[in-house]
Amino acid sequence: MLGFMQDRPLLISSLIEYSGKNHGDVEIVSRSVEGPLHRTNYRELNLRAKKLAQALGRLGVAMGDRMGTVAWNGYRHMEIYFGVSGMGAVCHTINPRLFPEQIAYIVNHAEDKYIFVDLTFMPLIEALAEQLPNVEGFIVMTDEANMPDSKLDNLLCYETLIGAEDGDYTWPDFDEMTASSLCYTSGTTGNPKGVLYANRSTVLHSFCVCAQDGLGISNRDSILAVVPMFHANAWGLPYAAAMCGAKMVLPGAAMDGASLYELMEAEEVTLSAGVPTIWMMLLGYVKENNLKFTSMNRTVIGGSAAPRSMISAFVEDYGVDVVHAWGMTETSPIGTTGNLLKRHESLSEAEKIDIRVKQGRVVYGVELKITNDDNIELPRDGVAFGDIKVRGPWITNGYFKGEGGDVLDDNGWFSTGDVGTIDPDGYMQITDRSKDVIKSGGEWISSIDVENEAVGCAGIVEAAVIAIPHPKWDERPLVIAVKQEGHSVTREDVLKHLESSLAKWQLPDDVVFVDELPHTATGKLLKTKLREDFKDYVLPTA
Ligand code: AMP
C-alpha cells in the first residue's frame, strides 16, 4: 500500500522560487569582474534566472543540453545555476585552472552547446575556440558597455540576452532525477571524468548542508563562499543558501587575504567556506595586520586536510569555530562534517581540537564504512584503517557516458580512494589517498599526518610527503617543504619538530626544500608530479 502524500518532484527551481518569494529581500553581494561590488537579492535573482531560462529557450536550448560556464563566484553565475537547471538543462561548471587541453577535452566530452564566460577568461576561450567545434556560441557574462573586442564571431552578451525577456515564466515540472549539473573531477591521472548531479540529489544535499549538524546554515547567516562555483558546485552552498534564504557573498576573482577580509567585515559574514591554502593566506594577512573577525563565527575547511595549527589559530586566536568537512566531487560533495557532540561540551579546548582535526561524522543520508582489501568491513575503533566507502542519494552512481566503467560494488558502495579510520563516535579521519600512503615494513605511514605536523614547524609554509623506495623497508617518507621567505629553518629543525609528535618509525628519512610545490587545478598537492621529480632520489638511510 502506498502512502497518500503528494509526489512533488524535488527540483532546483523550487529552491530559487522559494527564496524569491519568502526571502526576497535577502542580498546576494558579489565582487564583480568589471570592478565594483554588486548587490542583488533573491527576488531579483529568481526573476533574472527566469529571464535567462526564457532566453535560452529562444536560443533553442532544450532539456538535457549541457551549458558550460567558465566563471568566478558571482551573481550571474548563480543565476546560471538556477536558470539552466531550472529549465531542465545541465549547468556544466568548468575549472579554468585546468590545462587548456583538458578544458578542450571536457567541453567536447560534455558536448556543451553554449558556454558562459566571465570577461577574465575571454583570452582562454579565444585561444581554445577552434578546438571546440560543437559549441554554438559563447555568452559573455557582462553588459553591452563592457563587451570585449573579440575575434570570435559567435559571441552573445548576457545582459542583452536576458534584457529582451519579461520574466513571465513558470518553472517547468519534470522528473526529479533529471540531470541538473555536471562537474569533471580533476583526477591526477588520465582524463577528467564527469560527475552528473540530479535535481533530486542536489535538493537532498541542500537539506544536509542546512542541517544543524551539516553546515548548519540559515537565514541568519551571511555566507562567504570562497570555494569556487566550478569546484563541486561550491560545496552546494548556492543551492542550500537559497533553500534557507541565507545572504550570499561572492568574492569574484579577488581571493587574496586583504580582499577577503574586507568582504567579511563589510558584509558581516558569519560563515565562510574554503580550502586550507586560502585560509593560510587569510590568517597570514590577519595576523600581520593585527586584525580580528568581528562577525565571522565559523568557517568550513575542506578539500584537503585542515592542519591542527590552522584549526587552533581560528579557534583559539580568533574565536572562530571550525567545521572540518570531507567530501568529493562524487559526493556532491558533503560526506562528513566535523561538528562536536553534546557530550564534548565539557572537554578542554585542546581535546576539542583533537576532534576537529578529524574529518567528521556523516549526516543522515550518507552511509560510511571502511573495508580491507577483501571488502570486509573493519571495526570502528579509531585504529583500524581501510578504504573509505560511501553510499547515499547524493553519491555518484558512475561517471558521465560510462567513463571509468562500473564504480560501485555489488551492494552499491562507492570506493572513494581515500584511506581512513572511524572512531567509536563515528568520526572519520583520513589518513591518506590510497595511492599516497607510505608502506614501510608492513606498517602504513599517513603522508597527511606527517604533512600536517611539518607545517606546524616554524618557518615552514607548505609541505608534501611522498614515499621513496627503500632497500630494507620498501618505502620511507621524504618531506618536500617550502620555507617562509627569508627564514633559516633547516632540515634538522624540521626533524626535531616532528620527533615531538610522530612515532620513531613514522619520522621521515629526509627533508628537502623547494621554492614551490606543484598543485592540481583544485589546489591539492600534485603528488604524481613530485613522485616523478623525485623518482631517482636516494635517501640518506638507503
Ligand atoms: P575533489 O573531488 O577534487 O573535491 O577531491 C576529493 C578528495 O579531496 C577526497 O577524496 C580527499 O582525498 C580530499 N579531501 C577532501 N576533503 C578533505 C579533508 N577534509 N581532509 C583530507 N582530504 C580531503
Residues whose N, C-alpha, C, O or C-beta is under 5 A from the ligand:
A	BS01	AMP	T185 I301 G302 G303 S304 A305 A306 A325 W326 G327 M328 T329 E330 Q359 T416 D418 I430 T522
